[in-house]
Amino acid sequence: MFVEPAAAYFWLNFTANRAGIPVKANQAKSADWCKGMKRTWTVFLFFLLWQCPAFPQGHDTVLLTEIAANIGSYKNKTVTLRLRLKHVDGVFHKLVFYDRKNTDISFDVGTRAQRDRFGPAMLNLHEGVEYLVRFKVVDAGSLGDVIGELESFAPLFMGKLP
C-alpha cells in the first residue's frame, strides 16, 4: 500500500493533535527521552567502572629481574605478568614487552602454528597498552634477561570487565 507523503504528514499531525500535543512538542519529548537514556547509560557505566577493580590482583608481584635472578625456581613454570607492549616486529615476528622497571622480554612468534594462534590477536596490538602475558619460563640469558615461550596475552582492560 502506497501512502502519499502529504497523507502521512496529515496523519502525524492528526494523531499528535488528538492527544493535544503539537508536532514540535512531540519532537521535543523525543529529544528529552534521548537525553534521559544517555543519562541512564552514563550512570550505568560509571557504576560498572566503580565496581570493577582498578588493577587485577596477583599479576604484579614479580618482576622480570627477580625471575632471572631466581631462575632455578621459575624454570619450566608458567608465569602470568602484567606487562606493557613495547614493540611489534612484523618482519621478524617478534613481540617485545616490558615490566614496571623497564626490563624487556622478547617473544618469537615466527612459527606457523604460533602465527595461526596469535594472528587475530596481533591485529589489535597497541604499543604502551598493558597486557596480561602468560608465558613459560625457559631459561635466563647471559645478560640477565628472561627467555620464555609465549602462551597467551590479553589486554588488561579485558580482565577488568565483569
Secondary structure, DSSP 8 states (H G I E B T S, - for coil): ----HHHHHHHHHHHHHHTT--HHHHHHHHHHHHHHHHHHHHHHHHHHHHHS-SS-TTSSS--HHHHHHTHHHHTT-EEEEEEEEEEEETTTTEEEEE-TT--EEEEE--SHHHHHHHHHHHTT--TT-EEEEEEEEEEE-TTS-EEEEEEEEEEHHHHH--
